Amino acid sequence: MIRQILKLIFMIKLGLKYVKIFKKTYFHPFITYRQAYKQLAIERQTYSNKILNHLNIEVKLVGEIPKQNKVLYAINHRSLLDILVMENIFEKHNKNGTWIAKHELFEHWLYGDFFKYSGCISVDLQNPKKLLSFFKMIKSTFKQIDDFNIYIFPEGERHKNKGLLKFQSGASKIAKANKLDVVPVFIHDELEEVFRDAPYKKTRVVEVHVGNLVDHKELEKHYVDFMNEVKNSK
């Protein structure tokens, strides 16, 4: 119990520290839109690596991150560690991009500012006007930033059971509207349990599998096929 409390205290204190760092970049009056997103990506990656180092978690990549940009990474979602693990990979491959997250996360009393000022993009699926603005913002961002990528959980929320939730339509629509290739990413571990048992005395290795580029059409089918291929290879 004490170990769990100390873990959460460390993460909260570090998160509050990084909110201040994010704000300096977010409100900086003399940097371009492109520079701001790149700097915020670096800051998120640095934060994530510090948490993973503290928890003694190592990320093993199976497959290749594409060299090209303007890609949508479709990722399964089981734990708050998912973002940290993926940021670790993106940092190693010098990727610039941002996360699509539900607007409720931006309003949370504890971590809302983290999402708001770290460069994440809010989506409100229940508000048609805001949804239109959301798609316009993404299209505008891709026009201004040539090395940009989108990171998204197509299930739309954290899934606590085996398998996948049915994919929502947002990921495919974003890819179609912005002519993005899609990369299926399967985190092959029970990260909710990994987080619960952390920090570790012996390094805990988490496997992340990256598939080939796929078309946005029938994304869920492509993803399930890839996930089953990974599982059956074990």
N, C-alpha and C positions, 0 to 999 in steps of 0.2 A: 504493500500500500504506500509506504513512504517513498519507494522508488518511483511509483507511478506519479505521485504528487510532485516530486522533484523534476521528473521529466516534463510534466505539463508546465511547471513554473519556468523551466529553462526555455521552452518553446514560446510561451507567452511573452516573457521578457525580451527574447530575441525578436519576436514578431513586432512588438511595440517599438523596438529600436529601429527596425527596418521600415516601419511606416514613416518614421521621421526622414529616413534616407530617401524613400520613395517620393515623399512630398517635395523634397529639394529638387528632384528631377522633374516631377510632375508640374510644379509651378515655376520652373526656371524660365526667366523671360528671354533668354538669348540663345536657346538651342532650337533646332528645327524639330518638326514632328518626327522625322526619321531618326534623328539623334536621340530624342526622348525615348522612343520605343526601344531602341537598341540598348540604351543605358538601363532602362527599367528591366529588360530581359536579363541583362548581366547581374543586376542587383537581386532579382528573384532567384537566379541560379546560385549566386553566392550564399544567399539565405538558405536555400534548400540543401546545399552541400554541407553547411555548418550543422544543420539538423541531422542529416544522415551520418556525419562523422561522430556527432554526439551519441547517436543511437548505435553506432558501430555497424551500420548497414552498408553493404557494397552492392553495386548494380552491375549485373552481367548482361551485356547486349548480345542477342543472338539474331543475326541478320545484319542488314546495312541500312543506315540512315541515308536517304538519297542526297546527293550533292546539290541538286537543284532546290530552289525555293518556290514560293507560291504553291505550297502543298498543305492539304488538310490532313492532320494526324487524328485518326479515329481510335480512341483508347477505351478499354473496358474500365469500369469504375467500381472499386470495392472499399477504398479507404482514403483517408486524407493523405496518406503516404503516396498515393498515385501521382499527384502533382510533383512532389519532391523528387521522386524517382525519375520521372520524365525530364524534369529540369536538369537533373544531373547528366542525363544523356544529351540533352540539347546543348548544354555547356561544353561538353567534350567535342561536339561537332559544330560549335560556333554558330548555332542557329538563333535567329531573331524571330520572334513571334509572340503570340499572346493566347490566353485562355478565354473561351466563351463560358460564362457562368450565369446561373439563374440570378435574377435581380434581387431575390430574397437574401442572397449571401452578402450583397453590398449594403444591406440595411441591418445586418446583425450587429448587436451592441458591442460584441467583443472583437470580431475579425472583419467587420464590414469595411473599415478603412484600409485594411490590407488589400482586399480585392479592388477597392475603389481607386487607390493611388498607385498600385503596382502595374497598371497598364492593362488589366483584364477588361473585357467588354461584357457589359450587362445585357441580358436578353429577358424580356417579359413576354412570355408566350400567350398570356391572357389579354394583352393590350394591343390591338391591331395597329394603332397609330405609332406606338413605341416600337413595334415589330418592324414597321416600314422604315423608321429612322435607324434601327439596328442594321438592316441590310444596306441602307445607304451609307452608313458609317464604315462598314466593312469594305464596300466597294471603293469608297474614297481613300481608305487607308492603303489598299493595294495599289491604287494609282500613285500615291505619294511615296510608297516604300517598296523598292524593287526586290528586297530580300526577306519579305515578310512571310510568315506561316501562321496557320490557325491550328490550335490544339483544342480538341473537344471530346466530351464523353457522349457518344450518340444515344446512350440509354437515358440521358437526361437527369439521372440522379444516381446516388450510390445504391448498389445492389448487394444485399446482405446474404443472399443465398447462392447456391450453385448455378452455373450457367449464366445467361444474359437476360436482361429485361428486353422487351421489344424496343427496337430503335425508334426514336422520334424522327421526324422528317427534317429537322433543322440542319443536320450535317450535310445531307444530300443537297438541300436547297442552297446552302452556302457555297458548296463546291460547284454546283451548276451555275449559279449567278456570277461567280468569279472565275470560272473556267479553271478550277483547281484539280490537280490530280489528288488522289486519296491514298494514304498509307495506313493499312490496318496495323494496330499495335496491340499485342496481347500480353498483359502483365500476368505471367504464369506463376502466381503465388497467392496465398491468402493473406493479403497485406493488412487486413484488419487484425488478424492474429499476430502477424509480424510486429505490428505497432504495439499491440497489447503487451507482448513479452519483452519489448525493448526497454532499456538498452541492453546490449549483449556483451558478455565477456569475450566470447569468441565471435569473430566477424560473421554476420549473417548475410548470405548472398541471395539477392533477389534476381530472378531471371525475367528479362523483358524480350519478347520476340517481335521483330519487325518484318512485315511482309513486303511483297512487291507492290508497285504502284497499281492501283485499280481504278476503274471508272466509278463515278458517283452513282450510276444506275445500279440498282440492286445491291446497294452497299451492305445491307444486313446479310444478304446471302454470301457475298464475298467474304465478309468478316467471319461468319460462322464456319465457312469452309476452311478458312485459314486457322481459326482457333482449333477446330477438330483435327486438322493436319498436325498442329503442334502437339496436341494431347496424344494423338495416336503414334507420334514418333518416339514417345517416352517408353 
